[in-house]
Amino acid sequence: MKLASRVGQVTPSLTLAIDSKAKAMKAQGIDVCSFSAGEPDFDTPQHVKEAAKLALDQGKTKYGPASGEPKLRAAIAKKLYEDNHLNYQAENIIVTNGGKHSLFNLMLALIEPGDEVIIPAPYWLSYPEMVKIASGTPVIVDTPEENQYKITPDQLRQAITPRTKLFVLNSPSNPTGIVYTPDEIRALAEVIVERDILVVSDEIYEKIVYDGAEHLSIGAVSEEAFKRTIISNGFAKAYSMTGWRVGYLAGPLELIKATITIQSHSTSNVCTFAQHGAIAALEGSQDCVQQMLAAFAKRRQYMLERISAIPNLSCPKPNGAFYVFIDISQTGMASIDFCKALLEEHQVAAVPGIAFGADRCIRLSYATDMTTIEKGLNRLDKFVRSL
Ligand SMILES: *Cc1c(COP(=O)(O)O)cnc(C)c1O
């Protein structure tokens, strides 16, 4: 069978090999400490579940508009105005099957052969693959640990060519956990406006910030920046709703309309009763978000203390999301070899940095309980000292 060439350009997830091995070991009864999770370990808040159950009981089980439930689109527009100072109408919003799907819809609606998309590395592993599926060209810009893995305005300016269409910004970042400061966001916005390119801001971790870090949405910097901004967000991380598959994209009307057309011929509407859960998440008390944040904050503190005491490991202090991105280059090992040995010899699962375009690093997620964290870090400490 001759598959479409677009498939050949896409890399199957490198992390999967380690992950499936960790799962197989667990199934055999081996005590694996896993730091590989990309999702909060908390249950979805009760009031969100109740809202979805009620929607089911009320028969909200039929097709809905491909663009999303009108009430949810309006609630998202209100949220974007109140939380992020972005002035969107409900019609500027499309509800998608998760934040990943919102980005995918965007790439399909915007990118064509010859178009370049600037992606700072380390990056979330789906960005370059989505660009390739849309027949565009990902332009990877390496950012050094010395600058906390943040792209500088000069780096961005230098990467821009006449073919540049889009810049992908992810703050707080997966995998580094780094949050750009408001001043840094403003400086990047200046380049966006000056060079007249578009920016998609993936704000899925906006609620998970520490030590007073402030999340500024790049679209809120100026009217000129707003015109060139597309916001991608979702419910998975802030409300521990990863399996619900609800996200959204907000942006210029013409673009959102195009994504709705694409969605109307692919997935149609997002699961109706899941959308009712999402409405409850936005309209209900935000205490659940704060409770999860408090738990993450404790774990983060512990993780950072322990990691800083391990020789040959270093990481910039993450002030967002729930990841620590550790430079292992002092050990002389490549990230896959490091993670493989760590798993096989010490039963600790971590994600190799090569999956995120940074082979010098590994990613540890602390979206897991304290007992696992303590035990796992004891093992990591022992492993690194044995090298
Ligand atoms: C988790 C994640 C998303 C979106 O996840 P969904 O489950 O599809 O909502 C988007 N971007 C980043 C960087 C993520 O880590």
The ligand as a Gaussian input file, in Angstrom:
#p B3LYP/6-31G(d) Opt

LIG

0 1
 C       -1.943000      19.312000      27.123000
 C       -1.525000      20.339000      26.135000
 C       -2.401000      20.847000      25.148000
 C       -3.828000      20.444000      24.907000
 O       -4.301000      19.321000      25.438000
 P       -5.783000      18.857000      25.148000
 O       -5.929000      17.667000      26.023000
 O       -5.879000      18.536000      23.697000
 O       -6.690000      19.984000      25.521000
 C       -1.954000      21.851000      24.314000
 N       -0.727000      22.331000      24.423000
 C        0.135000      21.883000      25.324000
 C        1.484000      22.486000      25.367000
 C       -0.218000      20.858000      26.209000
 O        0.674000      20.392000      27.085000

